[in-house]
């Protein structure tokens, strides 16, 4: 199971919106998370 840390999501003071159910690609070597489809349809 992929695990991410240090992202500004969750219960911190400043958060980014993180869509659920959207296909994404996690590249651990480069350190990127790329959404493969729009978050809103």
C-alpha positions in Angstrom: 0.0 0.0 0.0 1.5 3.4 -1.0 2.0 5.8 1.9 2.5 9.6 1.6 3.9 11.9 4.3 4.4 15.6 4.6 1.4 16.5 2.4 -0.7 19.5 3.5 -3.9 17.5 3.8 -5.8 16.2 6.9 -6.2 18.1 10.2 -3.5 20.7 9.8 -3.9 24.5 9.8 -3.5 24.9 6.0 -4.9 22.1 3.9 -5.2 21.3 0.2 -8.4 19.7 -1.0 -7.7 16.1 -1.9 -10.3 14.4 -4.1 -11.5 10.9 -3.2 -12.1 8.2 -5.8 -10.0 9.9 -8.5 -7.4 7.8 -10.4 -3.9 9.1 -9.7 -0.3 8.0 -10.3 2.2 8.2 -7.4 5.8 8.4 -8.5 7.9 7.8 -5.4 11.2 8.3 -7.3 10.3 11.8 -8.5 8.1 12.6 -5.6 4.9 13.5 -7.5 1.2 12.6 -7.3 -0.5 13.2 -10.6 -4.3 13.1 -11.0 -5.3 11.2 -14.1 -8.8 12.6 -14.4 -10.7 15.8 -13.3 -11.6 16.0 -9.6 -15.0 17.3 -10.6 -17.2 16.0 -13.4 
